[in-house]
Amino acid sequence: FPLALLQLIGDANGDQTLRFAGAVYFKNYIKRNWDNENADHITPQDRLTIKNEIVQLMISTPERTQLQISDALSIIAAEDFPEQWENLMPELTSKLSDTDYKTNNGILQTAHSIFKKQVEMLTWNNVFRITN
């Protein structure tokens, strides 16, 4: 199911409203089903395919759709980065462009979201370590 949503979202000739709705649904699906407690909802092969395709999909969609895909990517990264998604940052940085500011903006917003969650997790881990 999530791979069908990726195909719908990635169809450059598809209806933009439908692509956006698919992106919102995909983001919410990832939010409900990606965490380790629900690991059986998305197969390991589908997880790998999603991680292999999501960065390129994010940078190739219109801005409002891009924001939804960026949010989904950040949700996945919160669970899998860096241990289970080592190539995420190299892939993001390889997509930076000297001329495509829309793409760069999407990449930088996504990286900011990922790093913000990483810092929050480090902060909470330190608080937990100090209080226990």
Phi, psi and omega in degrees: 000312180296330179290326175295321176297319178299321178296317178299313181295322184280354181285099183298337179267358182283165178298128184297324179294319179293319178297317179296315179299320177298322179293319177296315180297317179301313180302313181292324176297314178298317180301320182278334193238355186275330187300160186297334178291334179250028186301335182282349181285330178238121184295155177303322179294318177295322178299315180296316179298316179300312181295327179287335186253340193291325181294311179298320178299316182301315185281350183255009181250160176300159190305312184291328175288321179303321180298321179292317179293321177300318177298317178297317178300319179295323178296315178297315181298324179299329179271320193251340185270135004263346188300316185254011179209062186295332184270006183299305183295317175300323179293315178300312183292331178291341181271352179297145187231150175286339188236340186263089185288332176297314178297313180301318179299315178298317180294314182292323176296319179295313179300319178300315180297318180296311182294324178299316179293323178297317179296318178300318180295318178298319179298313180295323177297320178294318177299315180298316181297319182291321185276349181245000000 
